[in-house]
Amino acid sequence: MSLAFQGMLAGMALAFAGYFGGFGAFLLVAALGAIGYAVGLWWERGGRPDDVPGMFSRGRR
């Protein structure tokens, strides 16, 4: 699936959320989409579920 098509789908989802749910729903969909994008990018670059606990424990020494 091309990036342009994925962007179009994301824009349509945001438009539906904004139209039917208002600005709060628009912000929620945008935030969850950004989190999903970040997790997908991390996964594609070789992230593993075993890395998650280490990400939170390293900064708390």
Secondary structure as UniProt FT lines:
FT   HELIX           3..44
FT   TURN            45..46
FT   HELIX           49..51
FT   HELIX           52..57
FT   TURN            58..59
//
